[in-house]
Amino acid sequence: MIALRATKLSKTYPVDGSPWSRFRQALNPGSRSLDEQGIHALSDVTFTVNKGEAFGIVGTNGSGKSTLLQIVAGILRPSSGEVEVNGRLSALLELGSGFSPEFTGRQNVFLNASILGLTQEETTAKFETIERFAEIGSFIDQPIRTYSSGMVLRLAFAVVAHVDPEVLIVDEALAVGDIAFRQRCMRRIHDLRARGVTILFVSHDTSDVKALCERCLWLERGRVRMLGPTDEVIGQYLRSAMERDADEGRVDRGSRVHTSVRNSQDAFAGKHRFGNGRASVTGIEVSSGDGGPLTEWQGKSLAVVRVRFRASAAVASPIVGYLVRNEKGETIFGTNTARENCPVAALEADDEESVDFHLTLPELASGKYFISAAVSEGDMEQFEVCDYIEDALELNNSVPNSEGYLRLRCQAITVHRH
């Protein structure tokens, strides 16, 4: 069943911003003559979202993401095209939108919940849960104008996530929250997804998009650049970002910068990969402490992660590292030579090197784990990616009766009553 359908959505803002021009545009939103003279925020955007699906939207600033969500939420009218939403829609877009600054937090909860379709009795039944999730204490009875931006976010998200939405829209608003609250929000979003709620999710944090969404839409200058499985879209989106950085010439070393890494004939063919090509990862392997290869994740065992790389041009300050993610795309841990205070000597063209990272593997929950590898140039504050291979290596971890992310050694002791 289709939960949301967008058909050839376009949004054009007239160059002439006079009241008369806006009035004419309102009377005739589909006028071709007016559209041609305006600024195109969206152009012919078409996609569908199935009931219960988590759907991601990515793109650089100004690509039209927020405009698209505002049209879907009914805040903006499209210049042309149609939106069909099946189900109760709840949206967290601009921070505190819909809140009255003079009303208290409590009053705004009831106001927003009624706008989203709840009766006063339903809101009263949910109020304690909303207040507990927001964690703003006595400020719940203070005017919104006295809140910090973080407090506004807490209350706004608590409302939209607890009014039993059938379609939930979340824009970049979560970026202003502290890390603990942001993690709580993401847990709530994952919980809603597990309950079958349809989710439209916009974030610049591509790891969050990968962890949550099955499919993804990439917008560029108001147009659909790519639509498909999240891994494929995010891989191309990140590669495009690196190519754009190289093209803009952020680091000029007096030689030609290759905007992509050729991998069609190497061991990593088909993997998502990007970088400027001045150096490339040629191999990654995990071995046990005695040198034998590890084909499965073995918690508590000594291991060596070896990253091999080759320079195709001079690299003054190489940084080599790796990253471990779970099946949801969530980062578990990672490190690099700069963080470990292990400088790598400058490279000349055709130099081949390797770096060994010695560690004790943590006891992780059952599942598949993916190791990405990278070689960069610069320092921890500013660097240029030469080559990044996403999910270059896969290890399976079979642990019975495991929950969460980590396995912790725990001893239960019976307490005897006296």
C-alpha positions as CSV (number, residue, x, y, z in Angstrom):
1,M,0.0,0.0,0.0
2,I,1.2,3.5,-0.9
3,A,1.5,5.8,2.1
4,L,2.8,8.8,0.2
5,R,2.9,9.6,-3.5
6,A,4.6,12.7,-5.0
7,T,4.0,13.3,-8.7
8,K,6.0,15.9,-10.7
9,L,6.3,18.3,-7.8
10,S,7.8,21.7,-8.7
11,K,8.1,24.9,-6.6
12,T,9.1,28.2,-8.2
13,Y,9.6,31.5,-6.3
14,P,9.1,34.6,-8.5
15,V,12.1,36.8,-9.0
16,D,9.9,39.8,-8.6
17,G,9.0,39.6,-4.9
18,S,6.4,42.4,-4.9
19,P,3.0,41.8,-3.3
20,W,1.3,42.1,-6.7
21,S,3.6,39.4,-8.2
22,R,2.9,37.1,-5.3
23,F,-0.8,37.7,-5.7
24,R,-0.7,36.8,-9.4
25,Q,1.4,33.7,-8.6
26,A,-1.2,32.6,-6.0
27,L,-4.0,33.0,-8.4
28,N,-2.2,31.1,-11.1
29,P,0.4,28.8,-9.5
30,G,0.9,26.7,-12.6
31,S,1.5,29.6,-15.0
32,R,4.4,28.7,-17.3
33,S,5.3,32.3,-17.9
34,L,5.6,33.0,-14.2
35,D,7.6,29.8,-13.6
36,E,10.1,30.6,-16.3
37,Q,10.9,33.9,-14.6
38,G,11.3,32.5,-11.1
39,I,13.8,30.6,-9.0
40,H,13.2,26.8,-9.2
41,A,13.5,25.3,-5.7
42,L,12.0,22.0,-7.0
43,S,11.6,20.6,-10.5
44,D,9.5,17.6,-11.4
45,V,10.2,15.5,-8.3
46,T,8.4,12.2,-8.3
47,F,8.6,9.3,-5.8
48,T,6.4,7.0,-3.8
49,V,6.8,5.7,-0.2
50,N,5.2,2.4,0.8
51,K,3.3,2.0,4.1
52,G,5.8,1.2,6.9
53,E,8.8,2.2,4.9
54,A,11.6,4.4,6.1
55,F,12.6,6.7,3.3
56,G,15.7,9.0,3.4
57,I,16.3,12.3,1.6
58,V,19.8,13.6,1.2
59,G,21.4,16.6,-0.6
60,T,23.6,19.6,0.0
61,N,22.2,22.8,1.5
62,G,19.9,24.5,-1.1
63,S,19.1,21.3,-2.9
64,G,15.4,21.6,-2.1
65,K,15.0,19.0,0.8
66,S,13.2,21.3,3.2
67,T,11.0,22.7,0.5
68,L,10.0,19.2,-0.5
69,L,9.1,18.3,3.1
70,Q,7.1,21.5,3.6
71,I,5.1,20.6,0.5
72,V,4.5,17.1,1.7
73,A,3.5,18.4,5.1
74,G,1.0,20.8,3.5
75,I,2.8,23.9,4.7
76,L,3.7,25.0,1.2
77,R,1.7,24.8,-2.0
78,P,3.5,23.4,-5.0
79,S,3.7,25.4,-8.2
80,S,2.7,22.3,-10.0
81,G,2.3,18.6,-9.2
82,E,0.4,16.7,-6.6
83,V,1.0,15.1,-3.2
84,E,-1.1,12.2,-1.9
85,V,-0.7,11.2,1.8
86,N,-2.6,8.3,3.2
87,G,-2.7,8.4,7.0
88,R,-2.2,10.8,9.9
89,L,0.9,12.9,9.2
90,S,3.2,14.4,11.9
91,A,6.1,16.6,11.0
92,L,9.2,18.0,12.8
93,L,10.5,20.6,10.4
94,E,11.6,24.1,11.5
95,L,12.5,24.3,15.1
96,G,9.5,25.1,17.2
97,S,7.2,25.7,14.2
98,G,3.6,25.7,15.4
99,F,4.5,26.7,18.9
100,S,3.1,29.9,20.4
101,P,5.9,31.7,22.2
102,E,3.6,33.2,24.8
103,F,1.9,29.9,25.6
104,T,3.4,27.5,28.2
105,G,4.9,24.2,27.2
106,R,1.9,22.4,28.5
107,Q,-0.5,24.6,26.5
108,N,1.6,24.1,23.4
109,V,1.5,20.4,23.8
110,F,-2.3,20.4,23.8
111,L,-2.4,22.9,20.9
112,N,-0.1,21.0,18.7
113,A,-1.7,17.6,19.5
114,S,-5.1,19.0,18.5
115,I,-3.7,20.3,15.2
116,L,-2.3,16.8,14.6
117,G,-5.7,15.3,15.2
118,L,-5.9,14.2,18.8
119,T,-8.8,15.0,21.1
120,Q,-8.1,16.7,24.5
121,E,-8.8,13.4,26.2
122,E,-6.3,11.5,24.0
123,T,-3.7,14.2,24.7
124,T,-4.3,14.1,28.4
125,A,-3.7,10.4,28.4
126,K,-0.4,10.8,26.6
127,F,0.8,14.0,28.3
128,E,2.8,12.3,31.1
129,T,4.7,10.2,28.5
130,I,5.4,13.4,26.4
131,E,6.5,15.3,29.4
132,R,8.8,12.5,30.6
133,F,10.4,12.1,27.2
134,A,11.0,15.9,26.8
135,E,12.7,16.1,30.2
136,I,12.4,19.9,30.6
137,G,11.2,19.8,34.3
138,S,9.3,22.8,35.6
139,F,9.7,24.7,32.3
140,I,6.7,22.7,31.1
141,D,4.6,25.4,32.8
142,Q,6.7,28.3,31.5
143,P,6.2,30.3,28.3
144,I,8.0,28.9,25.2
145,R,9.9,32.2,24.8
146,T,11.9,31.4,27.9
147,Y,13.2,28.1,26.4
148,S,16.6,27.4,24.9
149,S,16.6,26.0,21.4
150,G,17.5,22.6,22.8
151,M,14.4,22.7,25.1
152,V,12.2,23.7,22.2
153,L,13.5,20.7,20.2
154,R,12.9,18.3,23.1
155,L,9.3,19.3,23.5
156,A,8.6,19.5,19.7
157,F,10.0,16.0,19.1
158,A,8.2,14.6,22.1
159,V,4.9,15.8,20.7
160,V,5.3,14.6,17.1
161,A,6.7,11.2,18.1
162,H,3.9,10.4,20.6
163,V,0.7,11.4,18.8
164,D,0.4,8.0,17.0
165,P,1.5,9.2,13.6
166,E,1.0,7.0,10.6
167,V,3.5,9.1,8.6
168,L,6.3,10.9,10.4
169,I,8.5,13.5,8.8
170,V,11.8,14.5,10.5
171,D,14.0,17.3,9.0
172,E,17.4,18.4,10.2
173,A,16.0,19.8,13.4
174,L,17.6,17.0,15.4
175,A,21.1,18.4,14.6
176,V,20.7,21.1,17.4
177,G,20.1,18.6,20.2
178,D,22.7,17.3,22.6
179,I,24.1,13.8,21.9
180,A,22.1,12.0,24.6
181,F,18.8,13.4,23.5
182,R,19.6,12.9,19.8
183,Q,20.3,9.2,20.6
184,R,17.0,8.9,22.4
185,C,15.2,10.5,19.4
186,M,16.9,8.0,17.1
187,R,15.8,5.1,19.3
188,R,12.2,6.4,19.2
189,I,12.3,6.7,15.4
190,H,13.6,3.1,15.1
191,D,10.8,2.0,17.5
192,L,8.2,3.8,15.4
193,R,9.6,2.2,12.3
194,A,9.4,-1.2,13.9
195,R,5.7,-0.5,14.6
196,G,5.0,0.1,11.0
197,V,5.1,3.9,10.9
198,T,6.1,5.4,7.6
199,I,9.1,7.7,8.0
200,L,10.5,10.5,5.8
201,F,13.9,11.3,7.2
202,V,16.3,14.1,6.2
203,S,19.8,14.3,7.7
204,H,23.3,15.3,6.7
205,D,24.5,12.4,8.9
206,T,24.6,9.7,6.2
207,S,25.3,6.9,8.8
208,D,21.9,7.7,10.4
209,V,20.2,7.6,7.0
210,K,21.9,4.2,6.2
211,A,20.9,2.8,9.6
212,L,17.3,3.8,9.3
213,C,16.2,3.9,5.6
214,E,15.6,1.1,3.1
215,R,15.5,3.6,0.1
216,C,16.8,7.1,-0.4
217,L,16.3,10.1,-2.7
218,W,19.2,12.3,-3.6
219,L,18.2,15.9,-4.5
220,E,20.5,18.2,-6.3
221,R,19.5,21.7,-7.3
222,G,15.9,20.8,-6.9
223,R,16.0,17.8,-9.1
224,V,16.1,14.1,-8.5
225,R,19.7,13.0,-9.0
226,M,19.3,9.4,-7.8
227,L,16.6,7.2,-6.3
228,G,17.1,3.7,-5.1
229,P,18.5,1.5,-2.3
230,T,20.1,3.6,0.5
231,D,23.6,2.0,0.3
232,E,23.9,2.7,-3.5
233,V,22.5,6.3,-3.2
234,I,24.7,7.2,-0.2
235,G,27.8,5.8,-1.9
236,Q,27.2,7.9,-5.0
237,Y,26.3,10.9,-2.9
238,L,29.5,10.7,-0.9
239,R,31.6,10.1,-4.0
240,S,30.1,13.2,-5.6
241,A,30.9,15.3,-2.6
242,M,34.5,14.3,-2.7
243,E,34.7,14.9,-6.5
244,R,33.2,18.4,-5.9
245,D,35.8,19.2,-3.2
246,A,38.6,18.2,-5.5
247,D,37.2,20.2,-8.4
248,E,36.9,23.3,-6.3
249,G,40.7,23.0,-5.7
250,R,40.7,23.1,-1.9
251,V,44.2,21.6,-1.8
252,D,46.4,22.7,-4.7
253,R,49.6,20.7,-4.8
254,G,50.6,21.7,-8.3
255,S,49.6,18.4,-9.9
256,R,46.5,17.0,-11.4
257,V,43.9,15.7,-8.9
258,H,42.1,12.6,-9.9
259,T,38.5,12.9,-8.9
260,S,37.8,9.2,-8.5
261,V,39.6,6.0,-7.7
262,R,39.6,3.4,-10.3
263,N,38.6,0.0,-8.9
264,S,37.0,-1.9,-11.8
265,Q,39.9,-4.5,-11.9
266,D,40.9,-4.7,-8.2
267,A,39.7,-6.8,-5.2
268,F,37.3,-4.1,-4.2
269,A,35.3,-3.8,-7.5
270,G,31.7,-3.0,-6.8
271,K,32.4,-1.4,-3.4
272,H,31.4,2.2,-2.7
273,R,34.6,4.1,-3.1
274,F,35.7,7.7,-3.4
275,G,38.8,10.0,-3.0
276,N,41.1,12.2,-5.0
277,G,43.2,9.2,-6.2
278,R,46.6,10.4,-4.9
279,A,46.9,7.2,-2.9
280,S,44.7,4.1,-2.8
281,V,43.9,1.3,-0.4
282,T,45.2,-1.9,-2.0
283,G,44.2,-4.4,0.7
284,I,42.7,-4.9,4.2
285,E,42.8,-8.0,6.3
286,V,42.3,-9.1,9.8
287,S,44.5,-11.7,11.4
288,S,44.8,-13.4,14.8
289,G,47.6,-12.7,17.2
290,D,49.6,-15.7,15.8
291,G,49.3,-14.5,12.2
292,G,46.5,-16.7,11.0
293,P,43.6,-15.1,9.0
294,L,40.4,-14.3,10.9
295,T,37.2,-15.1,9.0
296,E,34.8,-14.6,11.9
297,W,34.7,-12.0,14.6
298,Q,36.1,-13.5,17.8
299,G,35.5,-11.3,20.9
300,K,38.3,-11.0,23.4
301,S,40.9,-12.3,21.0
302,L,44.1,-10.5,19.9
303,A,43.9,-9.3,16.3
304,V,45.8,-7.2,13.8
305,V,44.0,-5.1,11.2
306,R,46.4,-4.5,8.3
307,V,45.7,-1.8,5.8
308,R,47.9,-1.8,2.6
309,F,48.1,1.2,0.4
310,R,49.9,2.6,-2.6
311,A,50.7,6.2,-3.7
312,S,50.1,7.4,-7.2
313,A,51.5,10.9,-6.5
314,A,53.4,12.5,-3.7
315,V,51.5,12.5,-0.3
316,A,53.2,14.7,2.3
317,S,51.3,13.7,5.4
318,P,49.5,10.3,5.0
319,I,46.8,9.2,7.5
320,V,45.7,5.6,7.4
321,G,42.6,4.3,9.3
322,Y,39.7,1.9,9.5
323,L,36.1,1.9,10.7
324,V,33.8,-0.9,12.0
325,R,30.1,-0.7,11.4
326,N,27.2,-3.0,12.1
327,E,24.5,-4.2,9.7
328,K,22.5,-1.0,10.3
329,G,25.4,1.1,9.2
330,E,26.0,2.4,12.8
331,T,29.6,3.1,13.6
332,I,30.9,0.8,16.4
333,F,34.5,2.0,16.6
334,G,37.4,3.1,14.5
335,T,40.8,4.7,14.5
336,N,43.7,6.0,12.4
337,T,47.4,6.6,12.6
338,A,47.0,10.3,13.5
339,R,44.7,9.5,16.4
340,E,47.1,6.7,17.6
341,N,50.1,9.1,17.3
342,C,51.8,6.8,14.7
343,P,52.9,9.1,11.9
344,V,53.4,7.6,8.5
345,A,56.3,8.8,6.5
346,A,55.7,11.0,3.4
347,L,55.0,9.0,0.2
348,E,56.4,9.4,-3.3
349,A,54.6,8.1,-6.4
350,D,54.6,4.3,-6.6
351,D,55.5,3.9,-2.9
352,E,53.7,0.9,-1.3
353,E,53.2,0.6,2.4
354,S,51.1,-1.0,5.1
355,V,50.0,-0.2,8.6
356,D,49.2,-2.7,11.3
357,F,46.7,-1.9,14.0
358,H,47.0,-4.2,17.0
359,L,43.9,-4.5,19.2
360,T,41.8,-6.8,21.4
361,L,38.5,-7.4,19.6
362,P,35.5,-6.3,21.7
363,E,32.7,-8.7,22.5
364,L,30.0,-7.6,20.1
365,A,26.4,-8.7,19.7
366,S,25.6,-11.4,17.2
367,G,25.5,-10.2,13.5
368,K,27.6,-9.0,10.6
369,Y,30.2,-6.4,10.9
370,F,31.8,-4.4,8.1
371,I,35.3,-2.8,8.1
372,S,35.9,0.3,5.9
373,A,39.4,1.5,5.1
374,A,40.8,4.8,4.1
375,V,44.0,6.7,3.4
376,S,44.0,10.5,3.6
377,E,46.5,13.4,3.6
378,G,46.7,16.2,6.2
379,D,46.0,16.1,9.9
380,M,43.1,15.5,12.3
381,E,41.8,19.1,11.9
382,Q,42.0,19.3,8.1
383,F,42.5,16.5,5.6
384,E,41.8,15.4,2.1
385,V,40.6,11.9,1.4
386,C,42.8,10.0,-1.1
387,D,40.8,6.8,-1.0
388,Y,37.9,5.5,1.1
389,I,36.5,2.0,0.6
390,E,33.2,1.5,2.4
391,D,32.5,-2.0,3.8
392,A,35.7,-3.4,2.3
393,L,35.7,-6.5,4.6
394,E,32.9,-8.4,6.2
395,L,33.1,-10.6,9.3
396,N,30.3,-12.6,10.9
397,N,29.8,-12.8,14.7
398,S,27.8,-15.7,16.0
399,V,27.0,-15.2,19.6
400,P,24.0,-17.0,21.2
401,N,21.5,-15.0,23.3
402,S,23.0,-11.6,22.8
403,E,21.2,-8.3,22.9
404,G,22.2,-4.7,22.2
405,Y,25.6,-3.8,20.8
406,L,28.1,-5.2,23.3
407,R,28.4,-8.3,25.5
408,L,29.4,-7.5,29.0
409,R,30.7,-10.0,31.6
410,C,28.1,-10.0,34.4
411,Q,27.7,-12.2,37.4
412,A,24.2,-12.5,39.0
413,I,24.1,-13.1,42.7
414,T,21.0,-14.3,44.6
415,V,20.0,-12.0,47.4
416,H,18.6,-14.1,50.3
417,R,15.8,-12.7,52.4
418,H,16.3,-12.5,56.1
